[in-house]
Amino acid sequence: MTGKVTGLAKGNAVKSRKSSNAKVAKVSAKGKITAQKKTGKATVTVTLKSGKKATVKVTVQKKEVKTTKITGVAKKAGKAKITVKSGSKKVVMTITVKKK
């Protein structure tokens, strides 16, 4: 999964991305989250130059996830946008859904 942060104020940018548990999920400097061999949970934290932070919780498991309904994410391969609003601030994250 790859995440892109957009909608930032002029002059602001992503300072860092960090996983709370690199044995479960690693995150690259470009925002690519990769599941590792170990199962478990991790929190990916994105820190902006302005000091604001956002988190994404990730769960890695061996079994396939059975989902009955997904909203806000593309069901077919391609790109999808997820918008997060906090007060008057809005951040849009673009994700890429790969072909199986």
Protein Blocks (a to p, Z undefined) as FASTA:
>chain_A
ZZddehiaehiacfbdcdfblkloccdfkopacddfbecddddddddfkopacddddddd
fbdcddfbdghiafbgcdddddddehjbccddddddddZZ
